[in-house]
């Protein structure tokens, strides 16, 4: 290993230490407690050194947010690859999303609440786009295989599925679901079942219900 490569690895390691420290502080004391000075104290470095890696606190949070979406993408990609059918993939996505959110509530909160980070634009973090595609690809296939003539609207269906899952997660985290996480997990199953049905029903059937 050359000197330059070693330095790059050491720098990457310190950068990750800073990001991990921010997540640890937030998990223990909340996001308001995350400051440059607090992060520096956690890893026993000077605040000046932190500024050599990040211009400010927001840059640290943005890096952590992107890592959060990367972790979620890895989980979703894994369950989609293991699914035998598009319907099974959509169902597995629902539970993987739910389990990720409840296992990492502080990180999940940052991923969806960080201000100043645009979504649905050219500036959307690539890790978040990857998560959307994890949802969108099996949904589009599900609609196409069902002969749904509205398959071109699969992106809208993906937005709805994400909204449904995020809504249930948020309500559960804020203790707004009777029965707590145990009952909410059962609602995830019902939600995914109903969503899959809505994707596979024909436009004619949908119109008859209205």
Buried (B, 14 or more C-beta within 10 A) or exposed (E): EEEEEEEEEEEEEBBEBBBBBBBBBBEEEEBEEBBBEBBBBBBEBEEEEBEEBBEEBEEBBBBBBBBBBBBBBBBBBEBBEEBEEBBBBBBBBBBBBBBBBBEBBBBBBBBBEBEEBEEEEEEBBEBBBBBBBBBBBBBBBBBBBBEBEBBEBBEEBBBBBBEBBBEBBBEBBEEEBEEEBEEBBEBBEEBBBEBBEBBBBEEEEEEEEE
